[in-house]
């Protein structure tokens, strides 16, 4: 007698945050075995520059909580803060990333951080890809056009990066235990 075991691979849901204080990109993607990705949500959390900082950070937290409540993610991926020139922009971005990480911790979500070049390399094969190249590849990956600012597209790319890197890590772990 032959006994067959069937394991259904359930899609992992990733909440992805491209932190920012004025515009914070947020997306939820799902995927399982292979490289198929389903886009469940993509948007931006916007805050008014005239509000005091605490209120702006609170708005970022509330936006993350609302999306998490609606889509029940299992993990959180956050783009690591990167600075080129503008220190004031970096400070706001870092504050937003801190709020995202704290909110994820409160929700009990395991959190991973990825550099911009890791995300670009994952979705386009080129760690130095420009915003348009990333947007084009992300649209192809999720099989739909993504309207809106780069923050939205970057959040989706971040979610894809996490799914694909997790899939590779899990596959390598399976191979090591075989």
N, C-alpha and C positions, 0 to 999 in steps of 0.2 A: 504494500500500500504506500502511495506517495502522498505526503502531506505538503501542501503548498501554503506558504505564509505570504500574505499580501500586505505590504506596508504602504499606506497612503501618505504621500508627502504633502503636508499642509503648508500652504503659503505662509511665509513669515511676513509680518507687517512692520515696516520701518517708518518711523516718524523722523523726518530729516529737516534740519534747521540750518539755513544759511543766515547767520546772525547779523543783525543790523538794528540800529536804534530808530532810524526813520522808516526803513523798509526791511522787514525781517522775512526772508523767504521761508515757506513752510510747505512740506509735501508729505504725503503718505503713499508709499509704494508697497506692493506685495509681490512675492516671488517665491518659488520653491526650487525644485531640482531643475537644472538647465539654466538658460539665460533669459527665459521669458519674464517680463516685468509687466505688472498691471499698475497703472496709475489710478489711485483711488481719490486723491485730492491734491491740488496744488493751488497755492495762493500766497498772499503777502499780508503780514500784520503791519499796519501803518500807524505811526504815532506822530502827533503834531509837535513840531519843534518848539512851539510856544508853551507847551506844558512843562511843568517842573519834572526833573529827572525821575523822581520816584514814581510819579504817575505814568510816565512813559514806560518804565520798566514793568510796572504793574500791568499795563496794557499788553506788553509782550507776553507776560506770564498768562494772562487771561486768554489770549489768542491760542497759545500752545495748549492750555487746558481744554479749551473748547474743541479743538481738533482732536486731541487725544480722547476726549469723551465720546466723540462721534465715530471714531475709527478704531479704537482699542488696539493701539500698536503694541508690539512686543519688545521692541528695542528702539533706541534713540541714536541717531547719528548727527553730529554737529561738525560744521566746518571749523577747523582750527583758525584762530585769528592770525592774520598775516598783515604785516605793515610794509607799505612801500614808502610813503612820504607823509601823509597827513596824520599827525599824532592825535588830533581831536577826533577824527573819524575812527581811528583804531581804539581809542578809549571807549567810545560808544558801542562799537562792535564787540569789544571784550566784555562790557557790562551786559550786553544782550546775550552773549554766549554763556556768561555766568548764570543768568536767569534761566536760560534753557537747560543747562546742566542741573541746576538746583531743582527745577520743575520736574525734570526726568527722575531725579533721585527721590523726590516726594511721591512720584507715581510708581516707583519701584522698577523703572526701566533700566536695563543695562545700557551703558552709554559708550559710544566709540567716537573718537575725534579723527578727522582726516584733513590733511593739508590740501590746499587748492590744487597743487600739482598731482597729488594722488587721485583726486576726483577726475581731473582732466584726463589723466592717463587711463583711468578705468573706462571712461565712456568713449574716448576718442583715439586711444592708443598713443597720444602725444601729451606729455605733462606740461607742455608750453602752448597748448591750443588756445586760441582766442575765444572770446565769449560767443561769437557767431558759430564757430566750429562746434563748440560744446552744445549750443542750442540746437543745431542741426542734428547732431548725433542723438541727443536726448529725445527729440521728436521722433526720430526713426525707431529708437529703442521702445518707446511707449506707444508707437503707432498712432500718434495724433499731434497736431500742431499745438504748441504751447503759447498762448497769448501772454502778454504782460512783460514785466521787467525781468532783467537778468537774475534778480534775486530768486524769483519763482523757478526759473530754469535751473539755476544752481542748486536749489534745494532738491529738485527731482534728480539731478545728476548725482548728488550726494547720496540719496536713497539707493539709486542704482549701484553706485560704488559699494555701499555697504552690503547689499544683497549679493553682488558678485564676489566680493572678497570673502564673505561668510561662506558662500557656497564652495569656494576653492578651499578654504580652511577646513570645512567639514569633510570634503572629499579626501583631502590629505589625511585627516584624522582617521577616516574609515579605512584608507589604504594601509595606514600604519598598524591598525588593530587587526587587519586580516591575516 
